[in-house]
Amino acid sequence: MNVVAVTVFVVAYALIAYERIDKTLVALAGAAIVICLPVIRSSDVFFSHTTGIDWDVIFLLLGMMIIVSVLRQTGVFEYVSIWATKRAKGSPLRIMILLVLVTAIGSALLDNVTTVLLIAPVTLLVCDRLAINAAPFLMAEAFASNIGGAATLVGDPPNIIIASRAGLTFNDFLIHVTPLVIIVIGVLVVLLPRLFPGAFAVDAERVAGVMSLEEREAIRDPVLLVKCAVVLVLVFAAFIAHSALGMDPSVVALLGAGVLIVTSGLERSAYLSSVEWDSLLFFAGLFVMVGALVKTGVVDELARSATKVTGGNTLLTTMLILAVSFVFSGVINNVPYAATMAPIVTELAPSMVGHVHSDVLWWALAIGTGFGGNLTAVGASANVVIIGIARRADNPISFWEFTRKGAVVTAASLVLAALYLWVRYFIPS
């Protein structure tokens, strides 16, 4: 059955990259095949944490999409778009840098998908007012969200998996990963003009028009804005303290969405206006296909084979885990990959005798799964969401366009990560 699982995944991935067939249809068809054969059973699909649909991701997305839909009705996105444009003096490059930095910081404090759901509407409005293509801005934000999300325990789902297995704390991530994230974000900012040449030309009249606007006039419903602000503060606080509260982020998002639906009095069409149903279905299909690879042992076997060649050498093991994690997280979803690699690293870490920093293997895994999501258009949840938003806004981003840019960012991140791990954990020893 492992041959069937691999074949279905490879064919589906090729069709998604080919882009002539809707990717949601391809993902659902692939899921249907592995269920019907059956490579994977309904109990594996709906109830398993390792092989099934990650309902936490699906419902987190749904809840935040509803919150964004309600927030959109207040006019706050128009307010922020005008404010950002005026602060950047109408320069598209400065606007992109500002949005990238905000996205990176937001992704470290929240999860990266939530952050892009909040930043993307602002981006679309800014680009619409300046009559420039939003696609480069959205791609840059996706890159920043994946990098920034690696900085903290709560920034990216794989970090939670890794921290649970390794006994790492929020402060551990701040000390060991955040410095590298700051470096990589700085390099990303430097790369932006080279990644997106020609994306920063703007009509002076458009700039003058935006600069003359009064952002406060954009707020259409101040009362609803206050309600949204209160709910968002509570939601964000619960995200950060979810471990202490014993409440998953998905439940927090759904509760926040429910409160706003009840208190806003909006029609159903209004509070569902920003829900990306295609993206949610695509995720479901992708989770099932990847679950089939996990169920049949394909991912586990590949990961074990890659780590066997190290022979207990800590530096070689660290660099191999880092490189493999970059590649695998760029091709399959990083959540099941992290779940599969975590027990392997648990076995490997004690064997790294004589090295003072045995946790370096965990940092290699966390950095690789976080940064590696930038490699392809389906490498991370934030990428899929951004591409769905871009398509609905008539600023489509092709699989290969994203992957070409993402490969450059990923290559730079891999080099910096390898140097960082080597200098910090091996040269002193």
Secondary structure as GFF3:
##gff-version 3
##sequence-region A 1 429
A	DSSP	alpha_helix	2	18	.	.	.	ID=ss1
A	DSSP	alpha_helix	23	36	.	.	.	ID=ss2
A	DSSP	alpha_helix	42	47	.	.	.	ID=ss3
A	DSSP	alpha_helix	55	72	.	.	.	ID=ss4
A	DSSP	alpha_helix	76	87	.	.	.	ID=ss5
A	DSSP	alpha_helix	92	109	.	.	.	ID=ss6
A	DSSP	alpha_helix	112	130	.	.	.	ID=ss7
A	DSSP	alpha_helix	135	149	.	.	.	ID=ss8
A	DSSP	alpha_helix	157	166	.	.	.	ID=ss9
A	DSSP	alpha_helix	170	176	.	.	.	ID=ss10
A	DSSP	alpha_helix	178	195	.	.	.	ID=ss11
A	DSSP	alpha_helix	204	211	.	.	.	ID=ss12
A	DSSP	three_ten_helix	215	218	.	.	.	ID=ss13
A	DSSP	alpha_helix	222	240	.	.	.	ID=ss14
A	DSSP	alpha_helix	242	245	.	.	.	ID=ss15
A	DSSP	alpha_helix	249	264	.	.	.	ID=ss16
A	DSSP	alpha_helix	268	271	.	.	.	ID=ss17
A	DSSP	alpha_helix	277	295	.	.	.	ID=ss18
A	DSSP	alpha_helix	298	308	.	.	.	ID=ss19
A	DSSP	alpha_helix	314	331	.	.	.	ID=ss20
A	DSSP	alpha_helix	334	348	.	.	.	ID=ss21
A	DSSP	three_ten_helix	349	351	.	.	.	ID=ss22
A	DSSP	alpha_helix	360	371	.	.	.	ID=ss23
A	DSSP	three_ten_helix	372	374	.	.	.	ID=ss24
A	DSSP	alpha_helix	381	392	.	.	.	ID=ss25
A	DSSP	alpha_helix	399	425	.	.	.	ID=ss26
###
